Amino acid sequence: MSALSNLNRQKLVPILLFIAAIGFLFALELTRSDAEFDRDTFRTSSNYSAEAAVVVGGDRPADLFLPTSYSKETPVPLLINLHGYTGESQSHSIYTFLQAAADKRSVAYIAPNGLKDSAGSRFWNGSSACCNFGGSKVSDVDYINSLIEEISSQVSIDQSRIYLFGHSNGHFMSYKFACSTKDVVTAIAGLAGSMDSDPNACNKEPMNILHIHGTSDQTILYDGGNLLGNPYPSAQQSVDQWSAINSCTKPSESQFDLLQSMQGDDSSAISYTCKKGALELWRINGGVHVPVLDEGFALRILDWLLTHRK
């Protein structure tokens, strides 16, 4: 009986650790206190018309929003915005302000949803560390690639200007997509994520990269760490990988004001000179995992992306 009890306890330990980890990350990710949003309000916010939404994605549907200035005779850029672990499309779009920014810059916009894990939390299979805690075999690279292909077949998209942005788990996912494809997206930007700890997980194709990270992030640490024993590199190590891929030289550093919620020049821009692609690290000094964002932040991100073409 004692041996059986010990065996049962041994079986329960990993399950309990998994549940505890899910709860821990869930609490951290929800510090922004996202609320439920009415779908019709979401469709018509940010000057997008309800008629502009095109549903794509098959059994994983997602709404594509076309700018109010859209005409099929003029191809438009495309921005794909990826939520963090436990997040979802609608609240993430409002949190990042990128839907409104996309319309102002005449960019098609989509914020798809990751699948739900056994705890009911949406995730992207973005790296060995984050955040496929249940060991799902889903390929979100294939899913995002299929969205791009379907969107391109239905509306007029400028194939030289397709961009990814992600926050947290979505940032991990944007890196995985860049490392798993070639000549699909033009540039990626991300907040509070990291590369895979295995450099060989990346195909080493040059890419325009903007990495944004707060030095006081306690969820995905600026200096690197691990989730459930699975390591992830620091912000600088992630950027160093791209510096090698893009054949970059020693960077320059300048201070600037990125967030309205922080006083003064809150961030440092570390800009590299590269032979094969652009590379920047925006270090938010004292920034946390879920900083208070604003439309100025979103426009700055989008303007950085839009300067790059294939």
C-alpha positions in Angstrom: 0.0 0.0 0.0 2.9 2.4 0.9 4.6 1.6 -2.4 1.4 2.2 -4.3 0.9 5.6 -2.5 4.5 6.6 -3.3 3.9 5.7 -6.9 0.7 7.7 -7.1 2.4 10.7 -5.5 5.2 10.4 -8.0 2.7 10.5 -10.8 0.9 13.5 -9.3 4.0 15.7 -8.8 4.5 16.7 -12.5 0.8 17.3 -12.9 0.7 19.5 -9.8 3.8 21.4 -11.0 2.2 21.9 -14.4 -1.0 23.3 -12.8 1.0 25.5 -10.4 3.1 26.9 -13.3 0.0 27.6 -15.4 -1.6 29.5 -12.5 1.6 31.5 -11.8 1.9 32.6 -15.5 -1.8 33.2 -15.7 -1.7 35.6 -12.8 1.4 37.4 -14.2 -0.1 37.7 -17.6 -3.4 39.1 -16.3 -1.8 42.0 -14.5 -3.1 44.2 -17.2 -6.7 43.4 -16.0 -8.1 42.8 -19.5 -11.8 42.8 -19.7 -14.2 41.2 -22.1 -14.9 43.3 -25.1 -18.1 43.3 -27.3 -17.2 41.9 -30.7 -19.2 44.5 -32.6 -17.5 47.3 -30.7 -14.2 45.8 -31.5 -15.0 45.6 -35.2 -16.0 49.2 -35.4 -13.3 50.7 -33.2 -10.2 52.5 -34.5 -12.1 53.8 -37.6 -12.4 50.3 -39.1 -15.8 49.6 -40.6 -17.7 46.4 -39.7 -17.8 45.5 -43.4 -14.0 45.7 -43.7 -13.5 42.5 -41.6 -12.7 39.4 -43.7 -12.8 36.1 -41.8 -9.9 33.8 -42.7 -8.2 30.8 -41.0 -10.7 27.9 -41.6 -11.2 26.0 -38.3 -9.0 28.6 -36.5 -10.9 31.7 -37.7 -9.4 35.2 -37.4 -10.6 38.6 -38.5 -8.7 40.5 -41.1 -9.2 44.3 -40.9 -8.6 46.4 -44.0 -7.9 50.1 -43.7 -10.6 52.5 -44.6 -8.5 53.7 -47.5 -8.2 50.2 -49.0 -8.6 49.7 -52.7 -7.8 46.4 -54.5 -5.9 48.4 -57.1 -3.3 49.4 -54.4 -1.6 46.7 -52.5 -1.3 47.4 -48.7 1.1 46.1 -46.1 0.0 43.5 -43.6 0.6 43.4 -39.9 0.1 40.2 -37.9 -0.1 40.8 -34.1 0.4 37.9 -31.7 -0.9 37.9 -28.2 0.9 36.6 -25.1 0.2 33.4 -23.1 -3.4 33.4 -21.7 -4.2 36.4 -24.0 -6.6 36.6 -26.9 -7.1 38.6 -30.1 -9.5 41.3 -29.1 -8.1 42.5 -25.8 -4.5 42.2 -27.2 -5.4 44.5 -30.1 -6.7 47.1 -27.7 -3.8 46.7 -25.3 -1.2 47.2 -28.0 -3.0 50.0 -29.9 -1.7 48.4 -33.1 -5.2 48.1 -34.7 -5.7 51.9 -34.5 -2.1 52.5 -35.7 -2.5 50.1 -38.7 -5.6 52.0 -39.9 -3.8 55.3 -39.6 -0.9 54.0 -41.7 -3.2 52.2 -44.2 -2.0 48.7 -43.2 -4.1 45.5 -43.2 -4.3 44.1 -39.7 -4.9 40.7 -38.2 -4.5 39.4 -34.6 -5.1 35.6 -34.6 -5.7 33.4 -31.6 -3.4 30.7 -30.3 -5.0 27.4 -29.4 -6.2 26.6 -25.8 -4.1 24.3 -23.7 -5.4 21.9 -21.1 -5.7 24.7 -18.6 -7.9 26.7 -21.1 -5.2 29.3 -21.8 -4.3 30.3 -25.3 -0.7 29.8 -26.3 1.7 29.7 -29.2 4.1 26.9 -29.8 6.9 29.4 -29.9 10.0 27.8 -28.3 11.2 25.0 -26.0 10.6 27.4 -23.1 7.4 29.3 -24.0 4.6 28.4 -23.9 3.6 24.9 -25.1 3.5 23.5 -21.5 1.2 20.7 -22.5 3.5 19.3 -25.3 1.0 20.0 -28.1 2.2 19.0 -31.6 0.5 22.0 -33.2 2.6 23.9 -35.8 1.8 27.6 -35.4 4.4 28.3 -38.0 2.2 26.5 -40.5 -0.9 28.2 -39.2 0.5 31.7 -39.6 1.9 30.9 -43.0 -1.5 29.6 -44.1 -3.1 32.9 -42.9 -0.6 34.9 -45.0 -1.3 32.7 -48.0 -5.1 32.9 -47.6 -5.1 36.6 -47.0 -2.9 37.2 -50.1 -5.3 35.2 -52.2 -8.3 37.2 -51.1 -7.1 40.8 -50.9 -4.4 42.9 -52.4 -1.3 42.6 -50.1 2.1 44.2 -50.7 4.2 41.0 -50.5 7.3 43.1 -49.8 5.8 44.5 -46.6 4.5 41.7 -44.4 5.3 42.2 -40.7 5.0 40.4 -37.4 4.6 41.8 -33.9 4.3 39.8 -30.7 4.2 40.3 -27.0 5.6 37.8 -24.5 4.7 34.3 -25.9 3.7 36.1 -29.1 7.3 37.5 -29.3 8.7 34.0 -28.9 6.4 32.9 -31.7 7.5 35.7 -34.0 11.1 34.7 -33.6 10.2 31.0 -34.3 8.4 32.1 -37.4 11.3 34.1 -38.6 13.7 31.2 -37.9 11.5 28.6 -39.6 10.7 30.4 -42.9 12.4 32.3 -45.7 11.3 35.4 -47.6 7.8 35.3 -46.0 7.9 38.3 -43.7 9.9 41.5 -44.0 10.5 42.4 -40.4 9.5 41.5 -36.9 9.2 43.5 -33.7 8.4 42.1 -30.3 8.0 43.0 -26.6 9.2 40.9 -23.7 10.0 37.7 -25.4 13.1 35.8 -26.4 14.8 33.5 -28.9 15.0 29.7 -28.5 17.9 28.7 -26.3 19.2 26.4 -29.0 20.9 28.5 -31.7 20.5 25.6 -34.2 16.7 26.1 -33.9 17.1 29.1 -36.2 17.7 28.7 -40.0 19.9 31.8 -39.8 18.2 33.7 -42.6 18.8 37.5 -42.2 15.8 39.4 -40.9 15.0 43.0 -39.8 14.6 42.7 -36.1 13.4 45.1 -33.3 13.6 43.6 -29.8 11.9 45.6 -27.0 12.4 44.5 -23.4 12.0 46.0 -19.9 14.9 45.6 -17.5 12.4 45.0 -14.6 10.5 42.3 -16.4 9.8 39.6 -13.7 8.1 37.1 -16.1 10.5 36.9 -19.0 13.7 38.2 -17.4 15.7 40.7 -19.3 18.9 38.8 -18.3 17.4 35.4 -19.3 16.0 32.6 -17.2 13.9 29.5 -17.5 10.3 28.4 -17.4 9.6 25.0 -15.9 13.3 24.3 -16.2 13.5 25.2 -19.9 16.0 28.0 -20.4 15.6 31.1 -22.6 18.4 33.6 -23.5 18.7 37.1 -22.3 17.5 40.1 -24.4 21.2 40.8 -25.3 21.9 37.2 -26.1 18.8 37.1 -28.4 20.0 40.2 -30.2 23.6 38.8 -30.4 22.2 35.9 -32.3 20.7 38.2 -34.9 23.8 40.3 -34.9 25.8 37.3 -36.1 23.1 36.3 -38.6 22.8 39.8 -40.0 26.6 40.5 -40.0 26.4 43.5 -37.7 29.0 45.7 -36.2 29.3 47.3 -32.8 26.2 49.3 -32.0 25.5 52.9 -31.0 23.3 53.9 -28.1 20.9 56.8 -27.6 18.1 57.6 -25.1 14.5 58.4 -26.1 11.0 58.6 -24.7 9.0 55.5 -25.7 6.1 55.3 -23.2 3.8 58.1 -22.0 3.3 56.1 -18.8 7.0 56.6 -17.8 8.6 60.0 -17.3 11.4 61.4 -19.5 13.6 59.4 -21.7 12.6 56.0 -20.4 14.3 53.8 -23.0 17.7 53.2 -24.7 17.9 52.4 -28.4 20.9 50.2 -29.2 21.2 50.4 -33.0 23.4 48.1 -35.0 25.0 48.6 -38.5 24.4 45.4 -40.4 25.2 44.1 -43.9 22.2 41.9 -44.3 19.3 43.4 -42.3 18.4 45.9 -39.6 18.8 45.2 -35.9 17.8 47.3 -32.9 17.3 46.6 -29.1 15.0 49.0 -27.3 15.7 48.6 -23.6 12.9 50.0 -21.4 14.8 51.1 -18.3 12.7 49.9 -15.4 10.1 48.5 -17.7 7.9 45.6 -16.6 6.5 42.6 -18.5 3.2 44.3 -19.3 3.9 48.0 -19.5 1.2 50.6 -20.1 1.3 51.2 -23.8 -0.2 54.0 -25.9 -0.9 54.9 -29.5 2.4 56.8 -29.8 4.2 53.5 -28.9 2.2 51.6 -31.5 2.8 54.2 -34.2 6.6 54.2 -33.5 6.7 50.4 -33.8 4.7 50.4 -37.0 6.7 53.2 -38.5 9.9 51.2 -37.7 8.5 48.1 -39.5 7.2 50.1 -42.5 10.7 51.5 -43.3 11.7 48.0 -44.3 10.9 46.2 -47.6 12.0 43.0 -49.1 
